[in-house]
Amino acid sequence: MASLTERNIVSGKREALADIISLIDAKSTPFTSMAPKVAKPGNTLFRWQADSLPTVTSEQAGIVDGTDVDPNGASIKNFVKDGATQYRYELSNHIQIFRQATRVSPLTTDIAVIAGVKSELANNVGKATETIKRTMEKTLCSGNLPKADDGVSQGYATRGLDGWIKNDFTGDTYLAVPAPFRTPTASISTVGTALLDETVCQNMLASVFEQTGRSQSFDGLVGYKLKQAFTNLTYTTRQNGNANTGSVIRTLNRDSEASVYKSGIDVFEGDFGSIRLHTSLFLKNNFCGYLLNMDLVGVGYGGNIAQVKELTDNGGGPARLVEAVATCIVKNPLGLAKFDFTS
């Protein structure tokens, strides 16, 4: 008698779909994660002040003992604006609204049984929240310029990190950084990853030291190509500044019993500070990087970092709105630096 085999069954087979959904995308958002949360902006235009001290010279004449101070004389100093120099300026930036909406249909909610998902609405809200976070990271690290809401097609836009740490403000006039507080040219390197060496890093740290007068630890927000270039500093050194010349390979001794091969640099220690490297995929490119003193940067959030609001269901199914309001704060660009590389 013929027996029934699986291959003879031509109808009625149920689909075997495992309760597994694989999502490998786990990109981190280091800037919004590390930057301090600044006080909630009290208006769509968030403002703060930056101050400076006068340049000093050596005193050669000294003060004659017993002499009085002339209240109207040159020895009386105004440290706000003395007529020739203004020491204190106002910096400002606009807030920006970030929004992502999602909806699932009634059949998706009530009828469909999706493998690996208990609730498609909750699943989509979770993805919308993560998308908002990444959009904020990309925007706050960008070279975007501030814009006012025109009531038609342009909403409030915030100046991004790359738009703060620069020296050339050609064409950038709205809420521009005052000239005395723009990042010095020596604090911005454009040599590219192929010519990155210890001297480039030391000179950038020295430039910041010239502004602040103290060695400090920086958080380096870098693209992964720049991170690789830092690692290469350990193993190669150029004979000169010509990119076409060969590199001298450094041979490193390794314990024969060692079972792990280590090839990576996470911290650069220089004469005027250190750089802790944090790789990001949300910068303007994968070759650039920013030296950040976290005391000088921040993110101002309008209320909660991300709010989930229930939208009306007019028959099309339940909908949710994920919304956030934020602005990029750079308290004083003089204390920051940038690897402005494009390759």
C-alpha positions in Angstrom: 0.0 0.0 0.0 1.4 3.4 -0.9 2.4 5.6 2.0 1.9 9.4 2.2 5.1 11.3 2.1 5.6 15.0 2.7 6.5 15.7 -0.9 3.2 14.3 -2.0 1.3 17.0 0.0 0.5 19.7 -2.5 -2.0 21.9 -0.6 -2.8 22.9 3.0 0.8 23.4 4.2 1.2 26.2 6.7 4.1 28.6 6.3 6.8 28.1 8.9 8.0 31.6 9.7 10.3 31.9 12.7 9.6 34.5 15.4 12.9 36.2 14.5 13.6 39.6 13.0 17.2 40.5 12.4 18.2 44.2 12.6 22.0 44.7 12.5 21.8 48.5 12.4 23.1 49.6 15.8 24.8 52.9 15.1 25.5 54.9 18.2 24.9 58.7 18.6 27.9 59.8 20.6 27.3 63.6 20.5 23.8 63.7 21.8 24.7 60.9 24.3 27.8 62.7 25.7 27.0 66.4 25.4 25.5 67.9 28.6 21.9 68.7 28.7 21.7 72.5 28.8 18.8 74.4 30.4 15.5 74.4 28.5 15.5 77.2 25.9 13.2 80.0 27.0 12.4 81.0 23.5 12.9 80.0 19.9 16.1 82.0 19.9 18.4 80.7 22.6 21.1 83.1 23.7 24.2 83.1 26.0 27.3 85.2 26.5 31.0 84.7 25.9 33.6 86.9 27.6 37.3 87.6 27.2 40.2 89.3 28.9 42.5 92.0 27.4 45.9 91.2 26.0 48.6 92.0 28.6 52.1 93.4 28.2 55.0 93.6 30.6 55.0 96.6 33.0 58.3 98.4 32.7 57.8 101.6 34.5 56.2 100.3 37.6 53.9 102.2 40.0 55.5 105.1 41.8 54.9 104.7 45.5 52.3 107.1 47.0 50.7 108.2 43.7 46.9 108.4 43.4 44.7 106.9 40.7 43.2 109.4 38.3 39.5 108.4 38.0 39.5 109.7 34.5 42.9 108.5 33.5 44.2 105.8 31.3 44.7 103.5 34.3 40.9 103.1 34.7 39.9 100.0 32.6 36.4 99.1 31.4 36.4 95.3 30.9 33.1 95.2 29.0 33.8 97.7 26.2 36.5 100.3 26.6 35.8 102.1 23.4 38.5 100.4 21.3 37.8 96.8 22.3 34.6 94.9 23.2 35.3 92.0 25.5 31.8 90.4 26.0 29.6 89.3 23.2 26.3 87.5 22.8 26.1 84.1 20.9 22.8 82.6 19.9 21.1 79.8 18.0 17.6 78.7 17.0 15.8 75.7 18.3 14.6 73.1 15.7 11.7 70.7 15.7 12.3 67.1 14.9 9.2 65.0 14.0 8.4 61.5 12.9 4.8 60.1 12.6 3.7 56.5 12.1 0.3 54.8 11.6 -0.8 51.2 11.4 -4.0 50.1 9.7 -7.0 48.4 11.5 -6.3 45.1 9.8 -2.6 45.3 10.8 -3.8 45.9 14.4 -6.7 43.5 14.7 -6.2 40.7 12.2 -2.6 40.3 11.0 -0.3 38.1 13.1 3.2 39.2 12.4 6.1 36.8 13.3 8.4 38.2 15.9 6.3 41.3 16.6 3.8 41.5 19.5 2.6 45.0 18.4 3.3 46.6 15.1 2.3 50.0 16.6 4.8 49.7 19.4 7.4 48.4 17.0 6.9 51.4 14.7 6.9 53.9 17.5 10.3 52.4 18.7 11.7 52.8 15.2 10.4 56.3 14.9 12.0 57.3 18.2 15.4 55.9 17.1 15.0 57.7 13.8 14.4 61.0 15.6 17.5 60.4 17.7 19.7 59.7 14.7 18.2 62.7 12.8 19.0 64.9 15.7 22.6 63.6 15.9 23.1 64.1 12.2 21.6 67.7 12.3 23.4 68.8 15.5 26.8 67.6 14.1 26.3 69.1 10.7 27.4 72.4 9.1 23.7 73.6 8.8 23.2 77.3 9.4 20.5 78.8 11.7 17.3 79.9 10.0 14.2 81.6 11.2 10.6 80.3 10.6 9.1 82.0 7.6 5.7 80.6 8.2 5.6 79.0 4.7 8.3 76.4 3.9 11.2 77.0 6.2 10.9 76.2 9.9 13.4 77.1 12.7 16.8 75.5 12.0 19.7 75.2 14.4 23.4 75.8 13.7 25.2 72.5 13.7 28.5 71.7 15.4 30.4 72.0 12.1 28.9 75.4 11.6 30.2 76.6 15.0 33.8 75.3 14.7 35.0 77.2 11.7 36.8 80.5 10.9 35.5 81.4 7.4 32.0 82.9 7.7 31.7 84.1 4.1 28.0 84.1 3.3 27.2 83.2 6.9 25.8 86.4 8.4 22.6 85.4 10.3 23.4 84.8 14.0 27.0 84.5 13.0 29.7 83.9 15.6 31.3 87.3 16.5 34.8 87.6 15.0 36.7 87.6 18.4 35.2 84.2 19.3 35.7 82.3 16.0 37.9 79.2 16.1 41.5 80.1 15.2 42.8 78.9 11.9 45.6 77.0 13.7 42.9 75.0 15.5 41.5 73.7 12.2 43.5 71.2 10.2 42.8 70.5 6.5 45.8 68.3 5.6 43.7 65.1 5.2 44.1 61.7 6.7 47.0 60.8 4.3 49.2 63.5 5.9 47.9 63.2 9.5 50.9 62.8 11.9 51.8 63.6 15.4 52.9 67.2 14.5 49.4 68.0 13.2 47.7 66.8 16.4 50.3 68.5 18.6 49.9 71.8 16.8 46.1 71.7 17.1 46.3 71.0 20.8 48.9 73.8 21.2 46.5 76.3 19.4 43.7 75.5 21.8 46.2 75.8 24.7 47.1 79.3 23.4 43.4 80.3 23.8 42.7 78.6 27.2 46.1 78.5 28.9 45.6 75.0 30.2 46.1 71.4 29.1 42.8 69.5 29.0 41.2 66.3 27.9 39.1 66.4 24.8 36.5 64.0 23.4 37.4 63.5 19.8 34.2 62.9 17.7 35.7 61.3 14.6 34.6 59.5 11.4 35.8 55.9 11.1 38.4 56.8 8.4 40.0 59.3 10.7 39.9 56.8 13.5 41.9 54.4 11.3 44.4 57.2 10.5 45.0 57.7 14.2 45.8 54.0 14.5 48.2 54.2 11.6 50.2 56.8 13.6 51.5 53.9 15.7 52.8 51.9 12.8 54.0 54.3 10.2 55.9 57.6 10.1 56.6 59.7 7.0 60.0 60.7 5.8 58.7 64.2 4.9 55.5 66.0 4.1 55.2 64.7 0.6 52.3 62.3 0.3 54.0 60.6 -2.7 57.0 59.4 -0.6 57.1 56.0 1.0 56.5 55.5 4.7 59.0 53.9 7.1 57.4 50.9 8.7 57.9 50.5 12.5 58.5 47.0 13.6 56.9 46.2 17.0 58.1 43.3 19.1 55.3 41.0 20.4 55.4 38.4 23.1 55.3 35.0 21.4 52.9 33.7 24.0 50.4 36.5 23.3 47.1 35.2 21.8 45.7 38.6 21.0 46.9 41.0 18.2 46.1 44.5 19.2 46.0 47.3 16.5 43.9 50.2 17.7 44.3 53.7 19.2 41.6 55.1 21.5 43.5 57.9 23.2 46.1 60.4 21.8 48.3 62.0 24.5 50.0 65.2 23.5 52.0 67.9 25.2 49.0 70.1 25.7 46.2 67.6 26.4 44.7 64.3 25.4 42.1 63.2 22.9 39.7 60.3 23.6 38.4 59.0 20.3 34.7 58.3 19.7 33.7 57.0 16.3 30.6 58.4 14.7 28.7 57.6 11.5 26.7 60.8 11.7 29.3 63.4 10.8 29.4 65.3 7.5 31.9 62.6 6.2 33.9 59.7 7.5 37.2 61.6 7.4 36.5 64.6 9.6 36.6 65.0 13.4 36.0 67.5 16.2 38.0 68.1 19.4 35.3 68.8 22.0 35.6 70.1 25.6 32.3 68.9 26.9 32.2 71.9 29.3 31.9 74.1 26.2 29.1 72.3 24.3 25.7 71.1 25.0 22.2 70.2 23.7 19.3 72.3 24.8 16.1 70.3 24.8 12.6 71.8 24.7 10.8 69.8 27.4 11.2 66.0 27.1 14.0 64.7 24.8 11.3 62.9 22.8 7.5 62.9 23.3 5.1 60.4 21.9 1.7 61.9 21.2 -1.5 60.0 20.2 -3.0 61.2 17.0 -6.7 60.9 16.0 -7.9 57.7 14.4 -10.4 58.6 11.8 -10.7 55.1 10.6 -7.3 54.6 9.1 -5.9 53.0 12.2 -4.1 54.2 15.3 -1.3 56.8 14.8 1.5 58.2 16.9 3.7 61.3 16.6 7.2 61.3 18.0 8.5 64.8 18.4 11.5 66.5 19.9 12.8 70.1 20.1 16.5 70.8 20.4 19.3 73.2 19.7 23.1 72.9 19.5 25.0 74.9 22.0 28.7 75.9 21.7 29.5 78.2 24.6 32.8 79.4 23.2 34.3 78.2 19.9 37.8 79.4 20.8 38.2 76.3 23.0 37.4 73.7 20.3 39.2 72.4 17.3 38.5 70.5 14.1 40.0 68.0 11.6 38.3 69.4 8.5 39.3 66.5 6.2 37.5 65.4 3.1 39.7 62.4 2.3 
